[in-house]
Amino acid sequence: MIKQPKTGRMLIWAVAGSAFILNALIARRAIDDDGFVASVSALIATVVLLVPIIAAIWRDLRQARMRMHELVVVAVFASAVLGDFVTSACIALFMLLSIIIEMRTASGAKASLEALARLSPGRARRRVDGKEEEVDAGDLQVGDMVIVRPGENILADGKIAKGRSSIDEANITGESLPVDKAEDDQVFAGTLNLTGAFDLTVERAGEDTTIGRVRELILKAEASRLPFVRLIDEYFKYYTPLVLVIAATVLFFTRTEPDSIERVVALLVVCCPITIILATPAAIVAALAAAARLGVYIKDVNDIESMARTDAFVFDKTGTLTTGVLEVARLAPMTDVESTELLRAAAIAEHGSNHPVALAIQKLAVKVNLNIRAPRELHEEPGRGVHASTEDGNLHVGNLAWMQDNGLAREVFEKIDEAEASGMSLLFVSRDKRPLGWIGISDQPRTDAAGCIEELKSAGCRFVAMVSGDRQQVVDNVAGVVGLQDCQGECTPSDKVTYIDDIKDQGYHVAFVGDGVNDGPALATSHIGIAMGAAGSDVAIESATITLMNNELDRLPFLLRLARQLRAVIMQNFSVGGLLIVGGVTLSAMAILSPILAAVIQVSGALCVAMNSARLIRQGEELETAQ
């Protein structure tokens, strides 16, 4: 759990100090005592306001962090040397407000970020020997049966054993619309049961759940740092000595001026690098929160920086640019064979199989009300086909090579060239060495694929391609529909790696998009590996650098825009911080900038950086509205 700074207590100190400053200002005008009461009140205000500042410095030192707040204390004491305690108190007040803005901005964004990935606390109803018992979510074990009622949070990953309901999965996938779930469907911890009651068989609990892993990803990403930020941190230890040297130099050359000390005080105040400190973490956490809201999880902020430089996307086909659900697109029986006979033979041979092709055949057979009997014997050759013995004879169902192995040449089947040209995968069927025909299976391009590719090209991606293990004709057909510049079919995992290496050698910064399970080598080889539809998949969450918990392709252009916007915002923040410091030092040395005005500038700079960074949180709102 992220430990939040106690800025509420700081605000109380700030209000108390403000009251004494106000009292000092009133006393200066209302009481004729040469300013004694005003000075005492202002001195009390200074002490009151320094307490939380010194506490913040002590907390930073204990955590081995350097935030340069000690310059505030030096500036306040230097101002007190002038005897004007009202000015000292005002400097302390404005600098305390700057520190509060810094801490509230970072901690507030972190809190909202963690809320997106936090497993809601609660107790689960576990069924044991027919009885219900309430247990803490952390006490659930794999295999437990949990009762989930309407309106309750789901506290473990698992499958619905009995019942059905609508589930709000926004915390996991970023989808705003509820998802209908029935028996054997997967549900995730951290989601909300909306309508029906159901029994859940626990498959993962506690930190092993998808939401637990996502939370781990978020916290690790938030703690990671960009390379140039690490470089700044490394040299920040020289910052305070450098500022003190500059202050001493200004004091030396202006020692004969009556406002010499005042110039140094203003310089010390304006050199407090609060805007520089706030520049990166505020922007990064805002960007991570915007991404997590849409179900996009990033392992390391360096991946965002790398994503901003991406100019080439390589996609896997099945389940990424296509729906991943195979359907029967065409029945092509031989001249003397009925379509129902062809379909029935294929459905019998594929009976009981969970292969995607078999499921497509079975789905159509059920749809047309075919009576399918299980074969007496069944033998499968992985990647080639099946041999089934039935009452009507011996069936062979599979690819063309399987047919040729069983004595049937390509020429005996009709209109194959036409089917291949249309991009279908073909399943051939024969009975007792007699061809019955073939069935065309297709995986349709996703409706949003072409739009995604066009958006990526518009965003400056110079190369968008696809690699797949499917036949080249099928891959060419999909590539033509969605508008890809290149495609390569019949790829093994090593072929995909070689393809990506070739693109990298051409100077492209490559992002590979796949399912995270079968594309592990390609995900690891590319500069950025993006796993889509990774909800519930440990392999996907671990293998990819960026994880999309849903299959929405519009997250990819969003991610590219977010990465580039984050880089721009960080540069803007650093520019504001650098300009304030350099300009402030110059104006202070020239006696143009007073200490109080320097403190006001610091507050304004912190507010500017905070608001500029907060713009990132709203990135992607149009995608939520469109759902």
Secondary structure, 3 states (H helix, E strand, C coil): CCCCCCHHHHHHHHHHHHHHHHHHHHHHHHCCCCCHHHHHHHHHHHHHHHHHHHHHHHHHHHCCCCCCCHHHHHHHHHHHHCCCHHHHHHHHHHHHHHHHHHHHHHHHHHHHHHHHCCCCCCEEEEEECCEEEEEEHHHCCCCCEEEECCCCECCCEEEEEEECEEEECHHHHCCCCCEEECCCCEECCCCEECCCCEEEEEEECHHHCHHHHHHHHHHHHHHCCCHHHHHHHHHHHHHHHHHHHHHHHHHHHCCCCCCHHHHHHHHHHHCCCHHHHHHHHHHHHHHHHHHHHCCEEECCHHHHHHHHCCCEEEEEHHHHHECCCCEEEEEEECCCCCHHHHHHHHHHHCCCCCCHHHHHHHHHHHHCCCCCCCCCEEEEECCCEEEEEECCEEEEEECHHHHHHCCCCHHHCCCHHHHHHCCCEEEEEEECCEEEEEEEEECCECCCHHHHHHHHHHCCCCEEEEECCCCHHHHHHHHHHHCCCEEECCCCHHHHHHHHHHHHHCCCCEEEEECCCCCHHHHHHCCEEEECCCCCCHHHHHHCCEEECCCCCCHHHHHHHHHHHHHHHHHHHHHHHHHHHHHHHHHHHCCCCCHHHHHHHHHHHHHHHHHHHHHHHHCCHHHHHHC
